[in-house]
Amino acid sequence: MNLLSIPNLNYWLLTTEYPPFFGGGISTYCYHTAIMLVANAHKVTVFVNDTSVPKIISEEREGVRIVRFNPNHTNSSSHLGHVTNISYEFASIVKAYVEAEGAPDIIEAQEYLGIAYYLLQFKHLHYNWVKDVPVVITMHSPSFLYMEYNHVQQYKYPNYWICEMERFCLQAANLVISPSQFMVRELAERFHLSNEKVKIIPNPYEFQDVVLPESENDQLAEIIFFGKLTYQKGASNLLKYFKEMWDSGFTEPLFLIGGQDIVYHPEGKTMGDIIRHKYKVYIQKGLLKLEDKISPSQIKQRLAAAKVVIVPSLNDNLPYVVFEMMSLGKIVLASKQGGHYEVIEPEIDGFIFDHDTPGSFAIQLKAILALPKEQRISISKNAIKKVKEVYDLKSIYRKKNPALQAVLKQNQESSYFPYIRNNPFSGIPLGTPDKVEEEDLLSIVIPFFNLGQYLEETVSSIEGSDYKYKEIIIVNDGSNDSLSISVLDKFRNRNGFVVIDKPNQGLASARNTGALYAKGAFLAFLDADDIVGSEYFTKAVNVLKNKSNVHFVGSWTQYFEGASTIWPTFVPEPPVILFHNVVNSSALVFKRQSFLSGGLNDNKMPFQGLEDYDGVLSMVNKGLYGVVLPEVLFFYRVRKSSMIRSISKNKKLLLYEYITRKYPEVYGTFAADVFNLALANKSVTVLDNPSKDSNLLEGLPFGGELSAKAISFIKKNSLVKPIAYKVYSTFFKK
């Protein structure tokens, strides 16, 4: 497919920010990108989450259709953490529009907060509404990198899971666009991006003509930092440099203009409070002046008197403030630690200093302040010219257009599922098949012990499945009550059923017996009191047939009878699956040979209850990974007398000790990650959902649903967040 042959390319852009509703660098990028595409005769729809709208508001601005939707539409927030829920809602709104209008030609999304995580999960799990749509991910500000620079605990939930969602988006995209080579190098030091489809395409910027008066440079008087007061943006380092200079007799004041309410987590205070306390003396002397953030419409007027604008980031991609200031003819002094280093030509159209070179900042700043008028004007004009000719919409479109053409031409479904990390154990061969299997046959094994009152309902759900080519194997593990025996007799001579009688040896033995007897190439287990959704087996087998590196499939689980909540299970990939169970391991569909090679249940465990989880870890240890269908397709009956509910915390801990000793290979490979997850989070005996902010929930003086609603409200309101954090840190944090 040739992009140039499609004058009205249908392009959907997913974002958490879009003007005038939200500000920020991502907002600026999305606006300029949307305008750029519209200017080239493409049809653009922007989807942006917005809690201020009741449901969905669609409107057109400057030729762009903007769809604002409330991210609480599907009620997934009842079982997913705040950020993960937003990702799921993005997938839901896209699905709704695809079903109503048809699929777009391309979908683009930010990597930040992993908003395309579930969209890409559905795509690679062969859901028809999205599997053929190419997805482009543009890197802006990956949390897993910026958390490091802002000294935020990355391994604490839900932070770690949000970072995992971002990493998956980068691996799973048809194309990854990075505005700078700097960001690609930074990621390479921390994360192996195996996705080879990465392009360096700078952010577009719609240039507004600026006439620089020859006399303007005579009026310039202010040294300005303009941006968020965060550690990563270099505010703390900048103040250290100025303190050294002020203490040595430097008399020029520094203006800090930007949001002061960002919380610096190690101290539990906002950056504004920290700076006002630490630099109180310099504020009193008039050497340091703090101003709140300003709207985009105020930038030109407020910064008119700036003789230098400082961008001191410790790590940055390609901040729009550089383009904005250069386009206004301002002299920019930026750090070497960011994509802006690739934009500025030192002493020609701006200046660069290096945080790693002592004294570099002071030398460069003093050089700027000493510039003669003619040279200042020349640098200002060169800066304006650079932005106008190199980063304007036409120039960037000429770079992006071929990349999009290639995506459309090469959008072929991969036979591999894009796991976050390269599988270090993928070379381990499967065992020799024990028998000739029937290619499409699904063998469903029901371990059974004295559950006669539930068995017929369970079997009925299997028979209601839309996957027709199946056999049902009931393994009677020594049942001895009359009801169970009579119910079993109903199935002994029924077509498509096999009943295997054996002495009572426990759940592990029953599962293994059924797996060894099974004739199908695919294998599923179903406890005798649970229920399976009608589409589960069809969707699971479809993934197993199409993804050669997927060996088992799970789904979300709905509890019933003794509970009514949903367990939104997750892809059981190391290191998270090694720390705690994130998948309903009793409800999986396997490639039978994969299960026999790595998943057979352990009969020697000291206590019953975690055999199925151990089986998953055994498969992962051998490189046999699985996935999860992100929808409720399995129903788990919660009974007071069930085996799992009778396992004490101490028994669970002993089982974890037993399990971790069994798999030194995989636990050794991911030891540092598992150790840090254990340090940052609560006990593995109660964790099952990495997306939830369970640490914060535990610290509040009121519990359950009220705590969850309070946290959700706080996270959605930027004005409330810093106040709430202070209260929490002061009164509730231990």
VMD Tcl script that draws the C-alpha trace (Angstrom):
set ca {
  {0.00 0.00 0.00}
  {1.34 3.41 -0.93}
  {0.54 6.26 1.42}
  {0.60 8.74 -1.46}
  {-2.23 6.79 -3.12}
  {-4.46 7.45 -0.10}
  {-5.26 11.18 -0.09}
  {-7.52 10.71 2.91}
  {-5.52 8.46 5.18}
  {-7.62 7.68 8.26}
  {-5.25 8.39 11.13}
  {-6.15 7.95 14.82}
  {-4.03 9.51 17.54}
  {-4.31 8.37 21.17}
  {-3.10 10.72 23.88}
  {-3.59 11.79 27.48}
  {-2.99 15.43 26.51}
  {-4.41 17.72 23.84}
  {-4.89 21.52 23.82}
  {-6.77 23.48 24.94}
  {-8.00 20.87 27.41}
  {-4.55 19.81 28.62}
  {-1.06 21.30 28.39}
  {2.42 19.79 28.32}
  {4.94 18.55 25.80}
  {2.83 15.59 24.67}
  {-0.10 17.95 24.15}
  {2.07 20.22 21.99}
  {3.33 17.27 19.95}
  {-0.15 15.88 19.33}
  {-1.49 19.27 18.26}
  {1.33 19.92 15.77}
  {1.18 16.33 14.46}
  {-2.58 16.49 13.95}
  {-2.33 19.84 12.14}
  {0.55 18.50 10.04}
  {-1.45 15.47 8.90}
  {-4.59 17.48 8.18}
  {-2.51 19.89 6.08}
  {-1.51 16.90 3.97}
  {-5.09 15.83 3.25}
  {-5.38 13.13 5.91}
  {-8.39 12.50 8.12}
  {-7.32 12.80 11.78}
  {-9.14 11.73 14.92}
  {-7.62 12.42 18.33}
  {-8.80 10.33 21.28}
  {-8.07 11.87 24.69}
  {-9.23 10.71 28.11}
  {-11.00 13.41 30.10}
  {-12.78 12.85 33.42}
  {-14.61 16.18 33.05}
  {-16.91 14.83 30.33}
  {-19.88 12.63 31.34}
  {-19.37 10.00 28.63}
  {-18.10 11.03 25.17}
  {-17.83 14.42 23.49}
  {-16.83 14.63 19.83}
  {-16.03 17.96 18.21}
  {-13.99 19.36 15.35}
  {-11.22 21.93 15.79}
  {-9.02 23.13 12.90}
  {-10.03 20.14 10.80}
  {-9.23 17.61 13.54}
  {-11.94 15.47 15.11}
  {-11.34 15.39 18.87}
  {-13.02 12.63 20.86}
  {-12.88 13.19 24.61}
  {-14.08 10.24 26.63}
  {-14.55 9.53 30.31}
  {-12.13 6.73 31.29}
  {-14.67 5.15 33.62}
  {-17.03 4.04 30.89}
  {-16.58 0.23 31.14}
  {-16.26 0.01 34.94}
  {-12.83 -1.57 34.55}
  {-11.66 0.83 37.26}
  {-13.34 -1.50 39.77}
  {-10.63 -4.11 39.18}
  {-7.75 -2.25 37.51}
  {-5.48 0.40 38.97}
  {-5.98 4.00 37.85}
  {-3.38 4.13 35.06}
  {-3.96 0.57 33.85}
  {-7.67 1.32 33.70}
  {-7.00 4.27 31.38}
  {-5.18 1.95 28.99}
  {-8.09 -0.48 29.01}
  {-10.53 2.35 28.36}
  {-8.48 3.50 25.36}
  {-8.78 0.02 23.87}
  {-12.52 0.02 24.58}
  {-13.18 3.38 22.92}
  {-11.12 2.39 19.89}
  {-13.06 -0.87 19.60}
  {-16.38 0.99 19.80}
  {-15.37 3.38 17.01}
  {-13.97 0.56 14.86}
  {-17.24 -1.34 15.17}
  {-19.21 1.80 14.31}
  {-17.04 3.24 11.53}
  {-14.54 0.60 10.46}
  {-10.85 0.40 11.28}
  {-8.46 3.31 10.67}
  {-5.39 2.98 8.44}
  {-2.97 3.73 11.30}
  {-3.17 4.26 15.04}
  {-0.49 6.27 16.82}
  {-0.09 6.52 20.59}
  {2.35 7.82 23.17}
  {4.42 5.34 25.11}
  {3.94 7.35 28.31}
  {1.75 5.52 30.86}
  {1.35 2.61 28.44}
  {-1.98 3.86 27.12}
  {-1.77 1.52 24.10}
  {-0.92 -1.54 26.22}
  {-4.31 -3.22 25.98}
  {-4.83 -2.12 22.39}
  {-1.57 -3.89 21.47}
  {-2.48 -6.89 23.61}
  {-5.74 -7.30 21.69}
  {-3.87 -6.83 18.40}
  {-1.28 -9.51 19.06}
  {-3.89 -11.88 20.52}
  {-5.68 -11.88 17.15}
  {-8.82 -9.94 18.02}
  {-10.41 -9.22 14.65}
  {-11.28 -5.58 15.26}
  {-7.62 -4.54 15.61}
  {-5.30 -7.35 14.47}
  {-4.75 -5.83 11.01}
  {-4.33 -2.21 12.12}
  {-0.69 -0.99 12.29}
  {0.16 0.74 15.57}
  {2.85 3.41 15.85}
  {4.31 4.30 19.25}
  {6.05 7.65 19.67}
  {8.41 8.00 22.61}
  {7.98 11.12 24.70}
  {8.82 10.55 28.34}
  {9.06 6.91 29.42}
  {8.20 6.58 33.10}
  {10.73 3.81 33.67}
  {13.49 6.24 32.72}
  {12.21 9.45 34.28}
  {11.31 7.74 37.56}
  {14.98 6.90 37.87}
  {16.01 10.53 37.43}
  {13.24 11.83 39.70}
  {14.20 9.34 42.43}
  {10.83 7.58 42.42}
  {10.64 3.96 43.57}
  {10.28 2.09 40.30}
  {9.68 -1.32 41.84}
  {6.75 -0.26 44.02}
  {3.35 -1.15 42.61}
  {1.72 0.23 40.56}
  {4.84 2.08 39.32}
  {6.55 -1.10 38.16}
  {3.51 -2.33 36.30}
  {3.07 1.02 34.53}
  {6.70 0.75 33.41}
  {6.05 -2.79 32.19}
  {3.11 -1.55 30.10}
  {5.35 1.09 28.51}
  {8.06 -1.46 27.76}
  {5.51 -3.76 26.12}
  {4.21 -0.94 23.92}
  {7.74 -0.30 22.65}
  {8.29 -3.98 21.87}
  {4.88 -4.59 20.31}
  {4.53 -1.57 17.99}
  {4.75 -1.83 14.21}
  {6.92 1.27 14.37}
  {8.61 3.14 17.21}
  {9.39 6.80 16.61}
  {11.91 8.55 18.83}
  {12.36 12.31 18.52}
  {16.03 11.94 19.41}
  {18.91 9.49 19.15}
  {19.74 10.41 22.74}
  {16.60 8.67 24.05}
  {17.34 5.49 22.09}
  {20.82 5.35 23.62}
  {19.44 5.97 27.11}
  {16.97 3.11 26.75}
  {19.65 0.78 25.43}
  {21.54 1.13 28.72}
  {18.55 -0.07 30.74}
  {16.26 -2.08 28.51}
  {16.84 -4.27 25.45}
  {14.55 -2.94 22.76}
  {14.36 -5.94 20.44}
  {11.87 -4.17 18.16}
  {14.02 -3.34 15.13}
  {11.49 -0.94 13.61}
  {12.75 2.25 15.24}
  {13.02 5.59 13.43}
  {14.49 8.88 14.61}
  {12.03 11.60 13.59}
  {12.13 14.92 15.47}
  {8.95 16.47 16.83}
  {7.15 18.80 14.43}
  {6.69 22.45 15.34}
  {4.30 24.85 13.61}
  {6.49 27.90 13.23}
  {4.96 31.33 13.66}
  {6.83 34.11 11.85}
  {8.84 36.23 14.24}
  {10.38 39.56 13.33}
  {13.29 40.23 15.66}
  {13.66 43.98 16.26}
  {17.28 45.13 16.06}
  {16.80 47.06 19.31}
  {15.26 44.17 21.27}
  {18.58 42.87 22.51}
  {19.20 46.15 24.31}
  {16.21 45.47 26.57}
  {17.02 41.91 27.62}
  {17.64 41.55 31.33}
  {16.40 38.21 32.73}
  {17.94 34.76 33.16}
  {15.03 32.33 33.05}
  {14.36 28.68 33.72}
  {11.03 27.85 32.08}
  {9.50 24.43 32.75}
  {8.50 21.93 35.42}
  {10.43 22.13 38.66}
  {11.43 18.48 38.74}
  {14.70 16.78 39.53}
  {14.84 15.24 36.06}
  {14.41 18.65 34.43}
  {17.57 19.77 36.24}
  {16.06 22.36 38.59}
  {18.05 21.14 41.62}
  {21.36 21.06 39.77}
  {20.70 24.48 38.28}
  {20.19 25.98 41.74}
  {23.42 24.39 42.97}
  {25.30 26.07 40.11}
  {23.71 29.43 40.86}
  {24.39 29.11 44.59}
  {28.09 28.59 43.86}
  {28.06 31.61 41.55}
  {26.09 33.83 43.97}
  {28.38 32.87 46.83}
  {31.32 33.91 44.63}
  {29.91 37.38 43.94}
  {27.60 36.80 40.95}
  {24.72 39.30 41.23}
  {22.33 38.33 38.41}
  {18.96 36.91 39.62}
  {17.45 33.66 38.37}
  {13.75 33.44 37.49}
  {12.11 30.01 37.90}
  {8.86 29.93 35.94}
  {6.85 26.71 36.04}
  {4.82 24.23 38.06}
  {6.01 24.08 41.65}
  {3.55 21.43 42.89}
  {5.47 18.36 41.65}
  {6.17 16.07 44.60}
  {9.79 15.02 45.16}
  {9.16 11.54 46.55}
  {12.27 10.96 48.69}
  {11.32 13.94 50.85}
  {7.54 13.78 50.44}
  {7.37 17.49 49.68}
  {6.68 19.55 46.59}
  {9.65 20.96 44.73}
  {8.36 24.47 45.36}
  {8.40 23.93 49.15}
  {11.86 22.36 49.05}
  {13.32 25.23 47.04}
  {11.70 27.94 49.15}
  {13.11 26.35 52.31}
  {16.57 25.50 51.00}
  {17.17 28.79 49.17}
  {15.28 31.11 51.51}
  {18.27 33.44 51.92}
  {18.66 33.92 48.17}
  {14.95 34.56 47.75}
  {15.13 37.23 50.45}
  {18.09 38.84 48.67}
  {16.13 38.97 45.41}
  {18.55 36.59 43.67}
  {15.98 33.81 43.23}
  {12.46 34.55 42.01}
  {9.77 31.84 41.78}
  {6.75 32.25 39.53}
  {3.88 29.85 38.89}
  {3.39 28.21 35.50}
  {1.86 30.33 32.76}
  {-0.49 29.51 29.89}
  {0.85 29.12 26.33}
  {-0.74 32.43 25.34}
  {1.36 34.24 28.00}
  {4.74 32.79 27.00}
  {5.79 35.34 24.41}
  {4.96 38.36 26.57}
  {6.36 36.98 29.82}
  {9.65 35.86 28.29}
  {10.12 38.98 26.18}
  {12.84 40.24 28.53}
  {14.78 36.97 28.68}
  {18.40 37.31 27.62}
  {18.94 33.58 28.14}
  {16.56 30.65 28.73}
  {18.12 27.69 30.49}
  {17.14 24.06 29.78}
  {19.25 22.14 32.33}
  {17.68 18.66 32.02}
  {19.51 15.71 33.54}
  {17.74 13.53 30.99}
  {15.29 14.61 28.32}
  {13.97 13.52 24.96}
  {13.32 16.60 22.85}
  {11.49 19.20 24.97}
  {9.32 21.64 23.08}
  {10.59 24.50 25.23}
  {13.77 24.48 23.11}
  {11.81 24.94 19.88}
  {9.54 27.54 21.45}
  {12.41 29.63 22.78}
  {14.53 29.34 19.65}
  {11.56 30.30 17.47}
  {11.17 33.46 19.59}
  {14.81 34.30 18.95}
  {15.83 33.56 22.54}
  {19.32 32.37 23.30}
  {19.04 28.90 24.82}
  {21.59 27.37 27.16}
  {20.83 23.65 27.30}
  {22.48 20.62 28.84}
  {24.24 17.97 26.83}
  {21.99 15.40 28.51}
  {19.03 15.41 26.12}
  {17.78 15.42 22.56}
  {18.18 19.21 22.51}
  {21.92 18.51 22.10}
  {21.02 17.25 18.60}
  {19.16 20.50 17.81}
  {21.54 23.22 18.98}
  {24.76 24.03 17.16}
  {26.94 25.53 19.92}
  {27.66 29.25 19.60}
  {25.83 29.32 16.24}
  {22.18 29.07 17.27}
  {22.46 28.35 21.01}
  {24.80 27.10 23.73}
  {25.46 23.72 25.39}
  {26.91 22.85 28.79}
  {27.71 19.44 30.26}
  {26.58 18.34 33.74}
  {29.48 15.88 33.76}
  {32.09 18.61 33.31}
  {32.66 20.70 36.47}
  {32.35 24.43 35.85}
  {30.86 23.95 32.39}
  {27.60 25.70 33.24}
  {29.18 28.83 34.72}
  {31.59 29.15 31.79}
  {28.83 28.95 29.19}
  {26.44 31.27 31.06}
  {29.09 33.95 31.51}
  {30.01 33.63 27.83}
  {26.39 34.30 26.88}
  {26.13 37.29 29.20}
  {29.30 38.76 27.68}
  {28.14 38.46 24.06}
  {28.29 41.67 22.03}
  {24.99 42.86 20.60}
  {25.81 41.88 17.02}
  {26.61 38.30 17.96}
  {23.48 37.99 20.11}
  {21.35 39.12 17.18}
  {23.14 36.71 14.85}
  {22.57 33.74 17.19}
  {18.91 34.73 17.63}
  {18.35 34.88 13.87}
  {20.10 31.55 13.39}
  {17.89 29.98 16.05}
  {14.76 31.24 14.34}
  {16.01 29.98 10.99}
  {16.87 26.53 12.38}
  {13.38 25.94 13.76}
  {11.69 27.39 10.69}
  {13.63 25.33 8.16}
  {14.44 22.07 9.96}
  {11.59 21.38 12.39}
  {8.56 22.96 10.71}
  {5.58 20.80 9.76}
  {6.55 20.37 6.10}
  {10.09 19.24 6.93}
  {8.99 16.72 9.55}
  {6.21 15.38 7.32}
  {8.78 14.65 4.62}
  {10.58 12.48 7.19}
  {7.51 10.84 8.71}
  {5.72 10.10 5.45}
  {8.15 7.38 4.23}
  {8.12 5.73 7.66}
  {4.32 5.54 7.58}
  {4.39 4.19 4.03}
  {6.71 1.42 5.16}
  {4.40 0.54 8.06}
  {1.43 0.21 5.72}
  {3.39 -1.95 3.29}
  {4.93 -4.20 5.92}
  {1.97 -4.65 8.26}
  {2.07 -8.44 8.38}
  {0.93 -10.41 11.39}
  {3.91 -11.87 13.23}
  {3.95 -15.50 14.32}
  {5.62 -14.38 17.56}
  {4.07 -12.69 20.54}
  {6.19 -9.64 21.55}
  {7.15 -10.42 25.13}
  {8.74 -7.55 27.02}
  {12.12 -9.23 27.37}
  {14.01 -11.65 25.20}
  {13.31 -15.13 26.51}
  {16.69 -16.37 27.83}
  {15.43 -19.96 27.92}
  {13.75 -20.15 24.51}
  {16.34 -22.58 23.15}
  {15.25 -25.41 25.44}
  {13.71 -28.10 23.16}
  {10.35 -29.70 23.80}
  {10.26 -33.35 24.73}
  {9.52 -36.14 22.27}
  {5.76 -36.51 21.72}
  {4.36 -39.41 23.73}
  {1.71 -40.18 21.10}
  {0.21 -38.99 17.84}
  {-2.13 -36.14 18.79}
  {-5.27 -35.11 16.93}
  {-4.35 -31.74 15.39}
  {-7.36 -29.59 16.29}
  {-8.70 -31.59 19.21}
  {-8.97 -29.83 22.58}
  {-8.81 -32.21 25.53}
  {-10.51 -30.74 28.60}
  {-9.48 -32.38 31.87}
  {-11.73 -32.09 34.95}
  {-10.05 -33.26 38.17}
  {-12.89 -34.50 40.36}
  {-13.26 -35.32 44.05}
  {-16.66 -35.31 45.75}
  {-18.04 -32.30 43.86}
  {-21.11 -33.99 42.45}
  {-23.39 -31.05 43.20}
  {-21.44 -28.82 40.77}
  {-20.18 -31.14 38.02}
  {-23.21 -31.00 35.72}
  {-23.16 -27.18 35.67}
  {-19.44 -27.25 34.83}
  {-19.93 -29.78 32.03}
  {-22.86 -27.79 30.67}
  {-20.63 -24.72 30.30}
  {-18.11 -26.80 28.34}
  {-20.81 -28.14 26.06}
  {-21.95 -24.56 25.49}
  {-18.51 -23.61 24.21}
  {-18.36 -22.53 20.57}
  {-15.20 -24.66 20.13}
  {-16.74 -27.87 18.85}
  {-13.81 -30.25 18.37}
  {-13.20 -31.36 21.95}
  {-13.14 -34.28 24.34}
  {-13.96 -34.14 28.06}
  {-11.89 -36.23 30.46}
  {-13.13 -36.51 34.05}
  {-10.46 -37.83 36.39}
  {-12.20 -39.27 39.43}
  {-9.65 -38.93 42.21}
  {-11.20 -41.48 44.60}
  {-14.60 -39.84 45.18}
  {-16.51 -41.61 47.93}
  {-19.84 -39.81 48.44}
  {-22.95 -41.28 46.84}
  {-24.03 -38.09 45.04}
  {-20.67 -37.68 43.29}
  {-20.57 -41.34 42.27}
  {-24.08 -41.20 40.83}
  {-23.33 -38.02 38.87}
  {-20.16 -39.58 37.45}
  {-22.15 -42.57 36.23}
  {-24.16 -40.25 33.97}
  {-21.05 -39.49 31.93}
  {-19.39 -42.91 31.74}
  {-21.05 -43.95 28.50}
  {-21.80 -40.51 27.09}
  {-20.33 -39.67 23.70}
  {-17.28 -37.38 23.87}
  {-16.64 -38.16 27.55}
  {-14.07 -40.31 29.32}
  {-14.18 -41.05 33.05}
  {-10.91 -42.24 34.60}
  {-11.08 -43.75 38.09}
  {-8.01 -43.67 40.29}
  {-7.17 -43.80 44.01}
  {-7.17 -40.46 45.81}
  {-3.70 -38.96 45.32}
  {-4.48 -35.27 45.14}
  {-5.08 -32.59 42.53}
  {-1.61 -32.72 40.98}
  {-1.86 -36.43 40.27}
  {-5.37 -36.06 38.81}
  {-4.29 -33.30 36.43}
  {-1.23 -35.21 35.27}
  {-3.27 -38.37 34.71}
  {-5.72 -36.50 32.50}
  {-2.96 -34.76 30.55}
  {-1.18 -38.03 29.83}
  {-4.40 -39.69 28.66}
  {-5.52 -36.76 26.47}
  {-5.54 -37.24 22.70}
  {-5.69 -33.60 21.60}
  {-2.92 -31.25 20.52}
  {-4.46 -28.75 22.93}
  {-5.15 -29.25 26.60}
  {-7.29 -27.40 29.13}
  {-8.02 -27.90 32.83}
  {-11.25 -27.02 34.55}
  {-12.00 -27.63 38.21}
  {-15.27 -29.47 38.76}
  {-17.01 -26.46 40.33}
  {-15.94 -23.74 37.86}
  {-17.53 -22.49 34.63}
  {-15.99 -21.56 31.29}
  {-17.23 -18.81 28.97}
  {-18.54 -19.85 25.57}
  {-15.75 -18.08 23.59}
  {-12.79 -18.92 25.81}
  {-11.54 -22.09 24.15}
  {-11.95 -20.76 20.61}
  {-10.01 -17.58 21.34}
  {-7.31 -19.41 23.30}
  {-6.72 -22.09 20.65}
  {-6.64 -19.39 17.96}
  {-3.70 -17.74 19.76}
  {-1.91 -21.06 20.31}
  {-2.23 -21.87 16.60}
  {-0.98 -18.49 15.42}
  {1.82 -17.71 17.91}
  {4.65 -20.23 17.89}
  {6.23 -18.81 21.06}
  {3.00 -18.96 23.09}
  {2.55 -22.22 24.99}
  {-0.45 -21.49 27.19}
  {-3.31 -18.99 27.35}
  {-5.36 -17.65 30.25}
  {-8.08 -15.05 30.68}
  {-9.58 -12.72 33.24}
  {-11.61 -14.45 35.95}
  {-15.00 -13.55 37.37}
  {-15.63 -14.80 40.91}
  {-19.13 -15.98 41.74}
  {-21.20 -17.47 44.55}
  {-18.95 -16.48 47.50}
  {-17.64 -13.30 45.82}
  {-18.49 -11.11 42.84}
  {-15.26 -9.35 41.92}
  {-13.14 -9.69 38.79}
  {-9.53 -10.83 38.84}
  {-7.88 -9.11 35.84}
  {-4.98 -11.49 35.30}
  {-1.80 -10.47 33.46}
  {0.76 -11.95 31.09}
  {2.84 -14.27 33.34}
  {6.25 -13.02 32.25}
  {9.36 -12.72 34.43}
  {10.13 -11.03 36.70}
  {6.58 -10.34 37.95}
  {5.40 -13.96 37.69}
  {8.40 -14.99 39.81}
  {7.44 -12.58 42.57}
  {3.76 -13.51 42.79}
  {1.05 -15.18 40.74}
  {-0.65 -12.89 38.21}
  {-2.54 -15.54 36.25}
  {-5.35 -17.95 37.09}
  {-3.09 -20.95 36.71}
  {-5.95 -23.44 37.29}
  {-7.79 -22.21 34.19}
  {-5.26 -22.30 31.36}
  {-5.32 -23.74 27.85}
  {-2.03 -25.33 26.75}
  {-0.26 -26.81 23.82}
  {-0.30 -30.34 25.18}
  {3.33 -31.12 24.40}
  {4.39 -27.89 26.08}
  {2.53 -28.87 29.23}
  {4.04 -32.36 29.25}
  {7.52 -30.91 28.72}
  {7.35 -28.28 31.42}
  {4.00 -28.01 33.18}
  {3.29 -31.35 34.81}
  {2.17 -30.77 38.40}
  {4.56 -31.63 41.22}
  {3.27 -34.49 43.41}
  {6.03 -33.93 45.97}
  {5.10 -30.43 47.14}
  {4.88 -30.33 50.96}
  {1.30 -28.96 50.87}
  {-1.44 -28.84 48.27}
  {-2.62 -25.54 46.85}
  {0.02 -24.05 44.56}
  {0.58 -26.97 42.18}
  {-0.83 -25.09 39.21}
  {1.26 -21.96 39.93}
  {4.32 -24.18 40.28}
  {3.46 -25.72 36.92}
  {3.43 -22.25 35.31}
  {6.81 -21.45 36.83}
  {8.17 -24.77 35.63}
  {7.13 -23.86 32.07}
  {8.57 -20.35 32.35}
  {11.80 -21.86 33.66}
  {12.00 -23.85 30.44}
  {11.18 -20.90 28.21}
  {7.56 -21.92 27.60}
  {5.78 -18.60 28.04}
  {2.08 -17.80 28.01}
  {-0.38 -14.91 27.52}
  {-3.70 -13.69 28.89}
  {-6.86 -12.76 26.99}
  {-7.83 -9.45 28.64}
  {-11.52 -10.11 29.14}
  {-13.66 -12.22 31.47}
  {-13.92 -15.69 29.95}
  {-13.63 -17.84 33.05}
  {-15.82 -18.06 36.17}
  {-14.38 -19.22 39.47}
  {-16.69 -20.44 42.19}
  {-15.65 -19.17 45.63}
  {-16.47 -21.86 48.24}
  {-15.67 -21.67 51.94}
  {-14.49 -25.27 51.84}
  {-12.23 -24.93 48.80}
  {-8.67 -26.15 49.13}
  {-6.97 -22.83 48.34}
  {-8.91 -21.01 51.08}
  {-7.67 -23.50 53.68}
  {-3.96 -22.79 53.07}
  {-2.48 -20.69 55.85}
  {-0.06 -17.83 55.26}
  {2.77 -19.87 56.76}
  {2.05 -22.79 54.44}
  {2.05 -20.44 51.45}
  {5.42 -19.03 52.47}
  {6.82 -22.54 52.82}
  {5.51 -23.38 49.36}
  {7.20 -20.27 47.94}
  {10.47 -21.36 49.53}
  {10.05 -24.79 47.96}
  {9.23 -23.32 44.54}
  {12.08 -20.80 44.39}
  {14.63 -23.51 45.19}
  {13.34 -25.61 42.30}
  {14.11 -23.10 39.55}
  {17.57 -21.60 40.11}
  {17.94 -20.79 36.40}
  {15.08 -18.35 35.99}
  {15.24 -17.02 39.57}
  {18.97 -16.49 39.16}
  {18.49 -14.58 35.91}
  {15.93 -12.21 37.43}
  {17.22 -12.21 41.02}
  {17.80 -8.45 41.27}
  {14.31 -7.65 39.97}
  {12.59 -10.13 42.27}
  {14.60 -8.87 45.23}
  {13.65 -5.25 44.54}
  {10.00 -6.13 44.01}
  {10.02 -7.92 47.35}
  {11.61 -4.92 49.08}
  {9.14 -2.43 47.62}
  {5.87 -4.33 48.01}
  {3.88 -6.30 50.52}
  {3.84 -10.07 51.00}
  {3.44 -12.36 48.00}
  {0.82 -14.33 49.92}
  {-1.82 -11.65 49.27}
  {-0.70 -9.97 46.02}
  {-2.43 -10.85 42.77}
  {-2.86 -7.51 40.96}
  {0.24 -5.41 40.17}
  {-1.84 -2.56 38.74}
  {-3.39 -1.61 42.09}
  {-1.85 0.88 44.49}
  {-2.21 -1.53 47.39}
  {0.58 0.07 49.42}
  {-1.32 3.35 49.58}
  {-4.60 1.59 50.30}
  {-3.07 -0.09 53.34}
  {-1.89 3.23 54.76}
  {-5.26 4.94 54.86}
  {-7.32 4.89 58.07}
  {-10.45 3.76 56.23}
  {-10.57 0.66 54.10}
  {-11.95 -1.13 51.10}
  {-13.93 0.61 48.39}
  {-13.84 4.00 50.14}
  {-10.02 4.02 50.09}
  {-9.95 3.01 46.44}
  {-12.38 5.79 45.47}
  {-10.42 8.37 47.44}
  {-7.16 7.41 45.73}
  {-8.79 7.45 42.30}
  {-10.14 10.96 42.93}
  {-6.74 12.22 44.14}
  {-4.89 10.84 41.13}
  {-7.31 12.49 38.72}
  {-6.97 15.95 40.27}
  {-3.64 17.74 39.94}
  {-4.59 20.44 42.46}
  {-5.50 17.93 45.15}
  {-2.58 15.57 44.59}
  {0.26 17.52 46.30}
  {-1.96 18.38 49.28}
  {-3.06 14.77 49.67}
  {0.52 13.55 49.43}
  {1.57 15.88 52.24}
  {-1.29 14.71 54.45}
  {-0.56 11.06 53.71}
  {3.18 11.45 54.35}
  {2.61 13.35 57.60}
  {-0.10 11.30 59.24}
  {-0.40 7.85 57.66}
  {2.94 6.81 56.13}
  {4.95 4.59 58.45}
}
mol new
graphics top color blue
foreach p $ca { graphics top sphere $p radius 0.5 }
foreach p [lrange $ca 0 end-1] q [lrange $ca 1 end] { graphics top cylinder $p $q radius 0.2 }
display resetview
